[in-house]
Amino acid sequence: MMAKRKHNFNAGPSALPLPVLEQVQAELLDFDGQGLSIMEMSHRTPVFEGVLGRARDALIRLYGLPDSHEVMFLQGGASLQFAQVPLNLGSGGAYIDTGTWSSKAIKEANTIGHGAVAWSSKADGFTAVPQPGEALAVPDGAPYLHYTSNNTIYGTQFHHVPEAGVPLVADLSSDILSRPLDVGAHGLIYAGAQKNAGPSGVTVLLIDRRYSRAFHGAPTVPHILRYVTQAEKDSMYNTPNTFGIYVLALVAEWVEAQGGLTAMAARAEAKARTLYDVIDAYPGVFTGHAARHSRSLMNVTFTLVDPTRQAALLAAADAADIIGIKGHRSVGGLRASLYNAVAPASVDRLAEVLEAFAKG
Ligand SMILES: Cc1ncc(COP(=O)(O)O)c(C=O)c1O
């Protein structure tokens, strides 16, 4: 029986491609003729190593990863990276503060040593990210500059790679696999998988071997928190999230089959335009949160000019099988997350509901 599926705009965990879910379902009881599921076998088997290799190779192909970099699969979410980055790359990193997740990264850096704020849009309600050429206050000798490529909560996104003359660290949690990116320009990229790349419980790292094959932190840092410990064991120093890595491999292969990151970027732009066009067409009804130049293609955030009508809009969305558009509690209003797996037809449906609401 065909499952009745919702138009899913959840911010994360979020929509997965239907063909991926169907493949998981088909392979669940008997993976690769083994007579058991992928969750029921040792990670130290050629079968699972093959799956991990598929996930890694698909990411290498998608990003055209340079030889200087490697792929790692860790646990603990992006939040653990807020601590692992300064623990491994050294204290004194500089941070671009563009909202909740950057702020949390800075907080962790400050528990370990000192995290310098190089730029902040806090005073403006985190409505923007720095624009190309804008000055960033990166202290001399900072071991890295950290930025959050897409701000899931505020709905802002970098549309360029910042430059600061120091190694770049990027949190790509909410826009990994959504567009091409020069990985070689970064010392380290990390992303929780649960938005564009798979289920929760896996963190993807695209990391310069300078950091994965040599440890630059303090001797008190536990081995489990050193990148080098995991890199030397091919991300299997301890038991990895085998199921998560398997689904991630399928998602990455699905992205390739769709035409890769360039195709994903075109699809994301078209979907986002559909919603922003409606928001902009009815300024008496909707207000976009982000400054136009910083608008995210992944998370469209907006409020109602008359907030007392919000419950009615959510009810209309619910009646149209649309879920997940209530904004994050720290911003309020509404947020539609348009990750790779959200079908253009779902976005069209949401646009229709918004337009009918605005006219009604
Ligand atoms: C940009 C960004 N960074 C970090 C996080 C935290 O991720 P995790 O829950 O995997 O630790 C999130 C979660 O939504 C996020 O959107």
The ligand as an SDF file (V2000), in Angstrom:
LIG
                    3D

 16 16  0  0  0  0  0  0  0  0999 V2000
   23.7500   25.1380   11.6600 C   0  0  0  0  0  0  0  0  0  0  0  0
   23.6170   24.1610   12.7880 C   0  0  0  0  0  0  0  0  0  0  0  0
   24.6970   23.8750   13.5260 N   0  0  0  0  0  0  0  0  0  0  0  0
   24.6330   23.0050   14.5510 C   0  0  0  0  0  0  0  0  0  0  0  0
   23.4520   22.3670   14.8900 C   0  0  0  0  0  0  0  0  0  0  0  0
   23.4330   21.4070   16.0340 C   0  0  0  0  0  0  0  0  0  0  0  0
   23.4510   20.1390   15.4900 O   0  0  0  0  0  0  0  0  0  0  0  0
   23.3920   18.8140   16.3680 P   0  0  0  0  0  0  0  0  0  0  0  0
   22.0330   18.7300   16.9530 O   0  0  0  0  0  0  0  0  0  0  0  0
   23.6760   17.7530   15.3330 O   0  0  0  0  0  0  0  0  0  0  0  0
   24.4420   18.8990   17.4020 O   0  0  0  0  0  0  0  0  0  0  0  0
   22.3070   22.6170   14.1270 C   0  0  0  0  0  0  0  0  0  0  0  0
   21.0400   21.9340   14.4490 C   0  0  0  0  0  0  0  0  0  0  0  0
   19.9770   22.2360   13.9690 O   0  0  0  0  0  0  0  0  0  0  0  0
   22.3930   23.5460   13.0650 C   0  0  0  0  0  0  0  0  0  0  0  0
   21.3160   23.8200   12.3210 O   0  0  0  0  0  0  0  0  0  0  0  0
  1  2  1  0
  2  3  1  0
  2 15  2  0
  3  4  2  0
  4  5  1  0
  5  6  1  0
  5 12  2  0
  6  7  1  0
  7  8  1  0
  8  9  2  0
  8 10  1  0
  8 11  1  0
 12 13  1  0
 12 15  1  0
 13 14  2  0
 15 16  1  0
M  END
$$$$
